[in-house]
Structures are given as C-alpha cells and as structure tokens.
Amino acid sequence: ASAHHGGSAGAIARLKSVNRVQTGLLADLLTKLRTANLLNETLVVYGSDMSDGNIHLSENIPMLVCGAGADLRFGQDIVPTARRPLSDLYMELFPLLGVTSMTSFGSGVCRNTGQALGIRV
C-alpha cells in the first residue's frame, strides 16, 4: 500500500523504510555470495515491477544488475531517452543464462522493443 503513496509524506516515509530494509538484505546477500566465492558465478537482478506505483508504470524501472558476467559492462547508469520496458533488460540477459532461442519477451506495453540497452559488452 505504501507504493500507492499519493504524495503522502507518511506513506513515502514508510516506502523509504521498506526500501532500506530490502537494500540491506540485498547487501547481505551480495556479501555472502562474495565471501563464498559465488558472486562471479551468480547474476543478481534487483529492482521493482513498477517505476511509479501510483500509476502502475512498468517502463524505465530502476534496476540493479550485479554479480557474474564478463560480458556485462558494470558501473554504468543507463538512462533511456524514451520509455523502455523491463523486457529489454531481460532480452539482453537471457543469452548470458544460456537462453539463445528467445527473439521477443513480454506482451502489450511490456513487450520488448528489440533495442539493446547497452549493458552487454
């Protein structure tokens, strides 16, 4: 319900609190994967299913990709110039996971655009 904050300061504060807990859990996971020498064998995708919970916007979703992938260009902030569905990111990640037969992913407004995001080398 916090994602539907409607601009309410209290709801936004609750949402920020939830986000802090979740990112803390992510940091713990990444630390444990690195300590176990598994981070280079793992691809972690962290984010949300919406970029704006108030209007259920499912484009230009902020995502964090970390872990494995000599084929990935880490340390960059990709800001699309136009609305891009999350399926574009998945289409670029599929080949890294051995999925090479996919030519499209998603439907409706979530259908991939077929344009690379620039996350792969």
Contacts in CASP RR format, 6 or more apart in sequence:
PFRMAT RR
TARGET T0000
AUTHOR 0000-0000-0000
METHOD contacts of the structure
MODEL  1
ASAHHGGSAGAIARLKSVNRVQTGLLADLLTKLRTANLLNETLVVYGSDM
SDGNIHLSENIPMLVCGAGADLRFGQDIVPTARRPLSDLYMELFPLLGVT
SMTSFGSGVCRNTGQALGIRV
1 11 0 8 1.000
2 11 0 8 1.000
2 12 0 8 1.000
2 14 0 8 1.000
2 15 0 8 1.000
2 18 0 8 1.000
3 15 0 8 1.000
3 50 0 8 1.000
3 53 0 8 1.000
3 54 0 8 1.000
4 11 0 8 1.000
4 53 0 8 1.000
4 54 0 8 1.000
5 11 0 8 1.000
5 12 0 8 1.000
5 15 0 8 1.000
5 53 0 8 1.000
5 54 0 8 1.000
6 54 0 8 1.000
7 54 0 8 1.000
26 44 0 8 1.000
26 46 0 8 1.000
26 64 0 8 1.000
29 44 0 8 1.000
30 39 0 8 1.000
30 44 0 8 1.000
30 66 0 8 1.000
30 67 0 8 1.000
33 39 0 8 1.000
33 42 0 8 1.000
33 44 0 8 1.000
33 67 0 8 1.000
39 66 0 8 1.000
39 67 0 8 1.000
39 68 0 8 1.000
40 67 0 8 1.000
40 68 0 8 1.000
40 69 0 8 1.000
41 68 0 8 1.000
42 67 0 8 1.000
42 68 0 8 1.000
43 65 0 8 1.000
43 67 0 8 1.000
43 68 0 8 1.000
43 69 0 8 1.000
43 93 0 8 1.000
43 96 0 8 1.000
43 97 0 8 1.000
44 64 0 8 1.000
44 65 0 8 1.000
44 66 0 8 1.000
44 67 0 8 1.000
45 63 0 8 1.000
45 64 0 8 1.000
45 65 0 8 1.000
45 89 0 8 1.000
45 93 0 8 1.000
46 63 0 8 1.000
46 64 0 8 1.000
46 65 0 8 1.000
46 66 0 8 1.000
47 61 0 8 1.000
47 62 0 8 1.000
47 63 0 8 1.000
47 64 0 8 1.000
48 61 0 8 1.000
48 62 0 8 1.000
49 58 0 8 1.000
49 61 0 8 1.000
49 86 0 8 1.000
50 56 0 8 1.000
50 57 0 8 1.000
50 58 0 8 1.000
50 61 0 8 1.000
51 57 0 8 1.000
51 58 0 8 1.000
51 59 0 8 1.000
51 60 0 8 1.000
51 61 0 8 1.000
51 62 0 8 1.000
58 85 0 8 1.000
58 86 0 8 1.000
58 109 0 8 1.000
58 110 0 8 1.000
59 83 0 8 1.000
59 84 0 8 1.000
59 85 0 8 1.000
59 86 0 8 1.000
59 109 0 8 1.000
60 80 0 8 1.000
60 83 0 8 1.000
60 84 0 8 1.000
61 86 0 8 1.000
63 86 0 8 1.000
63 89 0 8 1.000
65 72 0 8 1.000
65 74 0 8 1.000
65 89 0 8 1.000
65 93 0 8 1.000
65 119 0 8 1.000
66 74 0 8 1.000
67 74 0 8 1.000
68 96 0 8 1.000
69 96 0 8 1.000
70 121 0 8 1.000
71 96 0 8 1.000
71 120 0 8 1.000
71 121 0 8 1.000
72 96 0 8 1.000
72 119 0 8 1.000
72 120 0 8 1.000
72 121 0 8 1.000
73 118 0 8 1.000
73 119 0 8 1.000
73 120 0 8 1.000
73 121 0 8 1.000
76 119 0 8 1.000
78 117 0 8 1.000
78 118 0 8 1.000
78 119 0 8 1.000
80 117 0 8 1.000
84 113 0 8 1.000
84 115 0 8 1.000
84 117 0 8 1.000
85 106 0 8 1.000
85 109 0 8 1.000
85 110 0 8 1.000
85 111 0 8 1.000
85 112 0 8 1.000
85 113 0 8 1.000
86 110 0 8 1.000
87 105 0 8 1.000
87 106 0 8 1.000
87 110 0 8 1.000
87 111 0 8 1.000
87 112 0 8 1.000
88 112 0 8 1.000
88 113 0 8 1.000
88 114 0 8 1.000
88 115 0 8 1.000
88 116 0 8 1.000
88 117 0 8 1.000
89 117 0 8 1.000
89 119 0 8 1.000
90 105 0 8 1.000
90 112 0 8 1.000
91 102 0 8 1.000
91 104 0 8 1.000
91 105 0 8 1.000
91 112 0 8 1.000
91 114 0 8 1.000
92 116 0 8 1.000
92 117 0 8 1.000
92 118 0 8 1.000
92 119 0 8 1.000
92 120 0 8 1.000
93 119 0 8 1.000
94 100 0 8 1.000
94 102 0 8 1.000
94 105 0 8 1.000
95 120 0 8 1.000
96 120 0 8 1.000
104 111 0 8 1.000
104 112 0 8 1.000
104 114 0 8 1.000
105 111 0 8 1.000
105 112 0 8 1.000
106 112 0 8 1.000
END
